[in-house]
Amino acid sequence: MVCGRKCSFFCLFMSSWAFIMLNLLGIFFFVRSLMLLKDLPLPSNFRDPEDFKTRAEEAYHTVSIRCFVTAVVYLGFIFISIIAIRQDRKKRRRIYKRGAMLPRR
């Protein structure tokens, strides 16, 4: 793999945190939390309150789907990090066994 042991653990930690955080954000956008209203990509002017309501509901739905899709991408990075950690562990075991078998002087 490209990265070493410490980098793999760091990527695993960050990806896990991002996976949890994005799932929580996706849930909060899905239930239409009013605290996240400012984070929606909405225009500044609306024709009437009904127009605002429909656009806000569409934006909540779109952003929640984006959060869930991004969380799945981070889940892929978690698996890649786990694979890198396992490969590094196997490599270290081989090196340790090879060093133990060498004759001592």
N, C-alpha and C positions, 0 to 999 in steps of 0.2 A: 504494500500500500504506500501511498504517497506520504502520509503523515505518521508521526511516531505515537508513542504511548500517551504522552501528556496531551498532545493535540487531539487525539481520539477521545480521551476522557473529557476534555474541554468541549469538544463538539457534541458529545453525548449529553453533557449537562445543559448546554445552551439550547440544543434541539428539544430536549425534554421540557425545559422551561417554556420555550416558545410554543410547543404543542399544547401544553396545559393552558397557557395564557390565551392563545388564539381560540381554543375551544370555549373558554369562559367568555371571551369577547363575542364569539359567534352566538352563544346562548343569550347573552344580554342584548345583542342586536335583534335576535329572533323574537324575544319577548318585548321588544320595542321600549327599552329603557330610556326614560326622558333625559337622564344624565348624559347620554351619548348623542343627543339631538344635534349638538354643535359639530360633531364629527361626521355628519352625513354630507354627502356631496349634493347640496341643494342650491338652486339659484336664490338670489336675494329678493326678487320680486315675485309675487303671486297674484293671480286674478282675484281669487276669493279664498276663504278658509277651506272650502271643499277641495280646491286645487292643491293647496298646501298638504292637506291630509292624504290625498292619493299619492302625491309625489313622495311624501315622507314614508309612507308604507312601502312603496316600491324601493326606495333607497334603503330602508331597514332590511328588506328581504335580500337585496343585491349584496349589501355589505356583509350580512350574516353568511351568505353562501360563499363569498370570497374568503371570509375568515376560516370557514370549515375546509375549503379546498387548500388553503395555505397550511392549515394544521396537518392535513394529509401529506403534503410535501415535506414538512418537518418530520413526520413519522418515517418517511423514507430516509431522511438524514440520520435518524436514530438507528435504523437498521444498518446503514452503511457504517456508522461509528462502531456499532457492536461487532460487525464483521471485521473491521480494522483492529479492534482490541483483541479479538480471538486470534487473528493471524499473527499479531505481535506476540501474544502469549505463546503460540506454537513455536514461533521463531526463537523466542527466549529459551524455551524448554530444550529445543534442539541444540542451541549453543551451549547450554548448561551441561547437557549429557555429553556432548562432544568434548567439552573441557574436562569433565570428570574422567573420561576414558583415556585422556592423554597421559603418557608415562611421566612420572615426576623425576626430576633430576636431583 
